[in-house]
């Protein structure tokens, strides 16, 4: 039995592979949907990276941002209801 050795570069993506893949993706999803998919992929990757590194920005945490706005506005954050001046 003869042993067949594969040539070097088998399994490596060539520019033709990438071009064919891009054409298939464009045909399947269409040009209007691709930018939306790119944005959502980037957002997901950013959120994953932030969760792995443990970093959190104030804008990314809605509860912290809301409580910070309430403190700045001078409204109570303890859950008490304050009536409007118009209703008094």
MMTF fields as JSON, N, C-alpha, C and O atoms, coordinates in Angstrom:
{
  "mmtfVersion": "1.0.0",
  "mmtfProducer": "UNKNOWN",
  "numBonds": 351,
  "numAtoms": 352,
  "numGroups": 88,
  "numChains": 1,
  "numModels": 1,
  "chainsPerModel": [1],
  "groupsPerChain": [88],
  "chainIdList": ["A"],
  "bondAtomList": [4, 2, 8, 6, 12, 10, 16, 14, 20, 18, 24, 22, 28, 26, 32, 30, 36, 34, 40, 38, 44, 42, 48, 46, 52, 50, 56, 54, 60, 58, 64, 62, 68, 66, 72, 70, 76, 74, 80, 78, 84, 82, 88, 86, 92, 90, 96, 94, 100, 98, 104, 102, 108, 106, 112, 110, 116, 114, 120, 118, 124, 122, 128, 126, 132, 130, 136, 134, 140, 138, 144, 142, 148, 146, 152, 150, 156, 154, 160, 158, 164, 162, 168, 166, 172, 170, 176, 174, 180, 178, 184, 182, 188, 186, 192, 190, 196, 194, 200, 198, 204, 202, 208, 206, 212, 210, 216, 214, 220, 218, 224, 222, 228, 226, 232, 230, 236, 234, 240, 238, 244, 242, 248, 246, 252, 250, 256, 254, 260, 258, 264, 262, 268, 266, 272, 270, 276, 274, 280, 278, 284, 282, 288, 286, 292, 290, 296, 294, 300, 298, 304, 302, 308, 306, 312, 310, 316, 314, 320, 318, 324, 322, 328, 326, 332, 330, 336, 334, 340, 338, 344, 342, 348, 346],
  "bondOrderList": [1, 1, 1, 1, 1, 1, 1, 1, 1, 1, 1, 1, 1, 1, 1, 1, 1, 1, 1, 1, 1, 1, 1, 1, 1, 1, 1, 1, 1, 1, 1, 1, 1, 1, 1, 1, 1, 1, 1, 1, 1, 1, 1, 1, 1, 1, 1, 1, 1, 1, 1, 1, 1, 1, 1, 1, 1, 1, 1, 1, 1, 1, 1, 1, 1, 1, 1, 1, 1, 1, 1, 1, 1, 1, 1, 1, 1, 1, 1, 1, 1, 1, 1, 1, 1, 1, 1],
  "groupList": [{"groupName": "UNK", "atomNameList": ["N", "CA", "C", "O"], "elementList": ["N", "C", "C", "O"], "formalChargeList": [0, 0, 0, 0], "bondAtomList": [1, 0, 2, 1, 3, 2], "bondOrderList": [1, 1, 2], "singleLetterCode": "X", "chemCompType": "L-PEPTIDE LINKING"}],
  "groupTypeList": [0, 0, 0, 0, 0, 0, 0, 0, 0, 0, 0, 0, 0, 0, 0, 0, 0, 0, 0, 0, 0, 0, 0, 0, 0, 0, 0, 0, 0, 0, 0, 0, 0, 0, 0, 0, 0, 0, 0, 0, 0, 0, 0, 0, 0, 0, 0, 0, 0, 0, 0, 0, 0, 0, 0, 0, 0, 0, 0, 0, 0, 0, 0, 0, 0, 0, 0, 0, 0, 0, 0, 0, 0, 0, 0, 0, 0, 0, 0, 0, 0, 0, 0, 0, 0, 0, 0, 0],
  "groupIdList": [1, 2, 3, 4, 5, 6, 7, 8, 9, 10, 11, 12, 13, 14, 15, 16, 17, 18, 19, 20, 21, 22, 23, 24, 25, 26, 27, 28, 29, 30, 31, 32, 33, 34, 35, 36, 37, 38, 39, 40, 41, 42, 43, 44, 45, 46, 47, 48, 49, 50, 51, 52, 53, 54, 55, 56, 57, 58, 59, 60, 61, 62, 63, 64, 65, 66, 67, 68, 69, 70, 71, 72, 73, 74, 75, 76, 77, 78, 79, 80, 81, 82, 83, 84, 85, 86, 87, 88],
  "secStructList": [7, 7, 7, 7, 7, 7, 7, 6, 6, 6, 6, 7, 7, 7, 2, 2, 2, 2, 2, 2, 2, 2, 2, 2, 2, 2, 2, 2, 2, 7, 2, 2, 2, 2, 2, 2, 2, 2, 2, 2, 2, 2, 2, 2, 2, 2, 2, 2, 2, 2, 2, 2, 2, 6, 7, 7, 7, 6, 6, 6, 7, 2, 2, 2, 2, 2, 2, 2, 2, 2, 2, 2, 2, 6, 7, 7, 7, 1, 1, 7, 7, 7, 7, 7, 4, 4, 4, 7],
  "xCoordList": [0.828, 0.0, 0.868, 1.826, 0.521, 1.264, 0.632, -0.589, 1.452, 0.982, 0.938, 1.937, -0.214, -0.369, -0.11, -0.767, 0.827, 1.118, 0.425, 0.57, -0.313, -1.009, 0.002, 0.958, -0.208, 0.715, 0.614, -0.398, 1.653, 1.658, 0.546, 0.274, -0.078, -1.107, -2.518, -3.467, -2.683, -4.029, -4.691, -4.109, -5.893, -6.611, -6.446, -7.092, -5.607, -5.403, -6.379, -6.554, -7.007, -7.94, -7.183, -6.282, -7.564, -6.968, -7.906, -9.04, -7.461, -8.352, -9.61, -10.662, -9.505, -10.682, -11.723, -12.922, -11.271, -12.206, -12.952, -14.169, -12.214, -12.819, -13.8, -14.875, -13.441, -14.329, -15.619, -16.705, -15.508, -16.708, -17.587, -18.81, -16.964, -17.727, -18.445, -19.606, -17.767, -18.379, -19.564, -20.582, -19.444, -20.549, -21.744, -22.886, -21.484, -22.579, -23.276, -24.505, -22.521, -23.114, -23.931, -25.019, -23.431, -24.155, -25.46, -26.477, -25.448, -26.66, -27.675, -28.873, -27.198, -28.11, -28.733, -29.944, -27.939, -28.449, -28.841, -29.687, -28.27, -28.614, -27.81, -27.307, -27.689, -26.862, -27.468, -26.737, -28.772, -29.385, -29.181, -29.115, -29.084, -28.982, -27.536, -27.316, -26.562, -25.167, -24.637, -23.986, -24.88, -24.377, -24.971, -24.276, -26.25, -26.896, -26.25, -26.028, -25.953, -25.306, -23.906, -23.48, -23.191, -21.85, -21.882, -21.053, -22.841, -22.966, -23.296, -22.705, -24.233, -24.616, -23.471, -23.285, -22.717, -21.559, -20.505, -19.949, -20.235, -19.267, -19.706, -18.894, -21.002, -21.524, -21.408, -21.028, -21.731, -21.621, -20.186, -19.925, -19.262, -17.85, -17.36, -16.607, -17.792, -17.4, -17.946, -17.226, -19.215, -19.808, -19.12, -18.907, -18.775, -18.071, -16.711, -16.319, -15.99, -14.663, -14.766, -13.951, -15.763, -15.937, -16.308, -15.859, -17.12, -17.497, -16.326, -16.208, -15.465, -14.291, -13.285, -12.714, -13.06, -12.06, -12.602, -11.826, -13.914, -14.504, -14.68, -15.013, -14.469, -14.643, -16.094, -16.75, -16.581, -17.945, -17.957, -17.465, -18.509, -18.629, -19.967, -20.903, -20.09, -21.369, -22.509, -23.647, -22.229, -23.286, -23.736, -24.873, -22.86, -23.211, -24.085, -24.776, -24.067, -24.866, -26.067, -25.926, -27.25, -28.4, -28.844, -29.303, -28.722, -29.156, -28.274, -28.768, -26.975, -26.058, -26.253, -26.2, -26.478, -26.684, -27.974, -28.018, -29.024, -30.297, -30.175, -30.687, -29.501, -29.363, -28.488, -28.73, -27.477, -26.634, -27.439, -27.258, -28.317, -29.164, -30.145, -30.434, -30.66, -31.605, -30.929, -31.532, -29.681, -28.95, -28.679, -28.825, -28.283, -28.024, -29.284, -29.22, -30.422, -31.667, -32.253, -33.163, -31.746, -32.241, -33.499, -34.181, -33.831, -35.005, -34.611, -33.491, -35.498, -35.16, -35.074, -35.904, -34.069, -33.898, -34.353, -34.145, -34.977, -35.379, -36.713, -37.159, -37.352, -38.612, -39.813, -40.949, -39.594, -40.725, -41.328, -40.624, -42.617, -43.321, -43.523, -44.054, -43.099, -43.264, -44.293, -44.107, -45.392, -46.405, -45.905, -45.063, -46.42, -46.093, -46.677, -47.629, -46.103, -46.598, -47.988, -48.78, -48.273, -49.566, -50.712, -51.842, -50.448, -51.505, -51.779, -52.793, -50.915, -51.116, -52.108, -52.38],
  "yCoordList": [-1.181, 0.0, 1.239, 1.357, 2.127, 3.373, 4.402, 4.455, 5.191, 6.241, 7.553, 7.973, 8.185, 9.442, 10.588, 10.69, 11.44, 12.613, 13.824, 14.098, 14.529, 15.73, 16.841, 16.974, 17.639, 18.75, 19.805, 19.903, 20.567, 21.627, 22.633, 22.925, 23.147, 24.164, 23.619, 24.388, 22.312, 21.754, 22.153, 21.993, 22.666, 23.106, 24.585, 25.12, 25.244, 26.674, 27.405, 27.036, 28.438, 29.212, 30.067, 30.828, 29.923, 30.759, 31.94, 31.938, 32.925, 34.049, 33.603, 34.229, 32.536, 32.036, 31.478, 31.682, 30.78, 30.262, 31.404, 31.346, 32.437, 33.584, 34.306, 34.712, 34.47, 35.147, 34.349, 34.928, 33.057, 32.224, 32.274, 32.367, 32.211, 32.298, 33.642, 33.686, 34.74, 36.069, 36.174, 36.774, 35.6, 35.635, 34.84, 35.281, 33.677, 32.859, 33.586, 33.583, 34.205, 34.952, 36.119, 36.384, 36.82, 37.953, 37.505, 38.185, 36.376, 35.87, 35.402, 35.643, 34.739, 34.189, 35.288, 35.276, 36.234, 37.234, 38.546, 39.261, 38.882, 40.115, 41.298, 41.278, 42.334, 43.484, 44.355, 45.091, 44.293, 45.138, 44.567, 45.318, 43.275, 42.619, 42.503, 42.377, 42.541, 42.334, 43.387, 43.007, 44.7, 45.668, 45.464, 45.621, 45.115, 44.85, 43.647, 43.665, 42.617, 41.427, 41.755, 41.254, 42.594, 43.004, 43.792, 43.572, 44.719, 45.489, 44.594, 44.738, 43.676, 42.812, 41.864, 41.56, 41.403, 40.551, 41.331, 40.825, 42.561, 43.392, 43.707, 43.691, 43.998, 44.285, 43.059, 43.171, 41.897, 40.666, 40.366, 39.948, 40.576, 40.336, 41.313, 40.93, 42.582, 43.587, 43.228, 43.328, 42.812, 42.425, 41.19, 41.109, 40.237, 39.042, 39.412, 38.917, 40.273, 40.689, 41.424, 41.198, 42.302, 43.026, 42.093, 42.292, 41.08, 40.151, 39.278, 38.92, 38.934, 38.125, 38.937, 38.435, 40.189, 41.02, 41.623, 42.111, 41.6, 42.137, 43.634, 44.225, 44.258, 45.701, 46.013, 45.312, 47.073, 47.507, 49.017, 49.662, 49.58, 51.024, 51.443, 50.644, 52.661, 53.097, 53.055, 52.777, 53.323, 53.294, 51.868, 51.655, 50.884, 49.499, 48.913, 47.919, 49.511, 49.025, 49.95, 51.011, 49.579, 50.486, 50.823, 51.939, 49.895, 50.179, 51.24, 52.138, 51.134, 52.12, 53.478, 54.506, 53.486, 54.749, 55.411, 56.631, 54.628, 55.178, 55.746, 56.831, 55.026, 55.533, 56.773, 57.676, 56.839, 58.033, 59.224, 60.336, 59.013, 60.103, 60.554, 61.746, 59.629, 59.987, 60.807, 61.736, 60.477, 61.232, 62.64, 63.609, 62.76, 64.069, 64.925, 66.137, 64.303, 65.053, 65.367, 66.189, 64.727, 64.991, 64.22, 64.564, 63.199, 62.393, 61.268, 60.764, 60.861, 59.769, 58.446, 58.146, 57.665, 56.376, 55.228, 54.067, 55.523, 54.465, 53.846, 52.91, 54.332, 53.767, 54.521, 54.111, 55.614, 56.394, 57.2, 57.637, 57.389, 58.129, 59.551, 59.791, 60.48, 61.895, 62.458, 62.358, 63.056, 63.592, 64.821, 65.563, 65.023, 66.208, 67.451, 67.363, 68.596, 69.85, 70.182, 70.851, 69.724, 70.029, 69.307, 69.796, 68.17, 67.403, 67.838, 67.433, 68.648, 69.095, 70.183, 70.66],
  "zCoordList": [0.0, 0.0, 0.0, 0.765, -0.849, -0.927, 0.005, 0.153, 0.611, 1.516, 0.736, 0.152, 0.735, 0.014, 0.973, 2.009, 0.644, 1.448, 0.833, -0.358, 1.641, 1.162, 0.946, 1.709, -0.094, -0.337, 0.766, 1.461, 0.906, 1.914, 1.602, 0.438, 2.626, 2.427, 2.382, 2.226, 2.515, 2.525, 3.84, 4.913, 3.748, 4.927, 5.204, 6.105, 4.46, 4.623, 3.706, 2.545, 4.239, 3.424, 2.416, 2.768, 1.183, 0.145, -0.113, 0.366, -0.845, -1.175, -1.932, -1.805, -2.709, -3.425, -2.458, -2.648, -1.433, -0.431, 0.251, 0.43, 0.627, 1.314, 0.393, 0.834, -0.883, -1.837, -2.051, -2.085, -2.193, -2.383, -1.144, -1.248, 0.028, 1.271, 1.384, 1.79, 1.03, 1.088, 0.132, 0.477, -1.058, -2.025, -1.51, -1.635, -0.934, -0.392, 0.755, 0.824, 1.651, 2.765, 2.245, 2.757, 1.242, 0.669, 0.025, 0.159, -0.668, -1.31, -0.263, -0.407, 0.778, 1.782, 2.637, 2.855, 3.122, 4.052, 3.39, 3.926, 2.267, 1.581, 2.093, 3.216, 1.261, 1.629, 2.727, 3.39, 2.935, 3.965, 5.363, 6.336, 5.468, 6.778, 7.267, 8.472, 6.388, 6.781, 7.759, 8.732, 7.554, 8.538, 9.931, 10.935, 9.989, 11.273, 11.959, 13.169, 11.197, 11.76, 12.259, 13.3, 11.522, 11.946, 13.238, 14.121, 13.359, 14.59, 15.779, 16.849, 15.595, 16.711, 17.089, 18.268, 16.114, 16.403, 17.187, 18.161, 16.759, 17.469, 18.882, 19.807, 19.055, 20.393, 21.287, 22.453, 20.749, 21.529, 21.922, 23.05, 21.009, 21.314, 22.387, 23.283, 22.293, 23.273, 24.661, 25.654, 24.729, 26.003, 26.586, 27.796, 25.733, 26.19, 26.749, 27.805, 26.055, 26.507, 27.845, 28.74, 27.985, 29.237, 30.382, 31.51, 30.106, 31.175, 31.59, 32.762, 30.655, 30.981, 31.779, 32.748, 31.384, 32.062, 33.349, 34.17, 33.542, 34.768, 34.745, 35.772, 33.627, 33.522, 33.218, 32.448, 33.833, 33.576, 33.549, 34.475, 32.507, 32.418, 33.012, 33.011, 33.517, 34.083, 33.08, 33.456, 31.823, 30.811, 30.524, 30.103, 30.745, 30.469, 31.581, 31.356, 32.775, 33.887, 34.068, 34.676, 33.556, 33.596, 35.014, 35.256, 35.956, 37.325, 37.967, 38.648, 37.749, 38.319, 37.668, 38.342, 36.363, 35.664, 36.121, 36.275, 36.339, 36.791, 38.194, 38.468, 39.088, 40.456, 40.481, 41.282, 39.625, 39.562, 39.066, 39.56, 38.107, 37.617, 38.679, 38.786, 39.463, 40.506, 41.591, 42.127, 41.923, 42.932, 42.422, 43.167, 41.153, 40.571, 40.54, 40.749, 40.28, 40.177, 41.543, 41.649, 42.592, 43.924, 44.258, 45.224, 43.504, 43.803, 44.735, 44.647, 45.622, 46.542, 45.798, 44.939, 46.135, 45.473, 46.353, 45.999, 47.503, 48.422, 48.042, 48.705, 47.013, 46.578, 47.112, 46.872, 47.831, 48.33, 47.196, 46.286, 47.257, 46.217, 46.691, 47.775, 45.877, 46.193, 45.228, 44.015, 45.736, 44.829, 44.091, 44.596, 42.92, 42.145, 42.81, 43.586, 42.502, 43.058, 42.504, 43.168, 41.314, 40.696, 41.402, 41.389, 42.01, 42.642, 44.07, 44.64, 44.672, 46.055, 46.165, 47.267]
}
